[in-house]
Amino acid sequence: MGVREDLTAAAGHVAGLRKAVTALSQDLGNTIDVQRLRDDVVRLADDVDLLARAANIGSQDRAGGPGEIVFIPDEDYDPSMWADADDELGPHLGSSRG
């Protein structure tokens, strides 16, 4: 098998595992063990996605779907994005909040 086929197979197995964990959650309830298992499945899906991106397989520009990591740049947002925005403290007054 090639890398693409291996990643496709891994993604399919993770999807099957996710389905099984969902069924377990319905049968056993939302216990701490089920939550941990669900988190593990999310991490597996993220790792497969990271490997696919590193191998340049799939779209690098797509918005993330369930179980995918969306990379957010560290740069500051454009201040105009917050124009006319309100938050729990009231209207946004720029960087000179008192």
Secondary structure, 3 states (H helix, E strand, C coil): CCHHHHHHHHHHHHHHHHHHHHHHHHHHCCCHHHHHHHHHHHHHHHHHHHHHHHCCCCCCCCCCCCCCCCCCCCCCCCHHHHCCCEECCEECCCCCCC
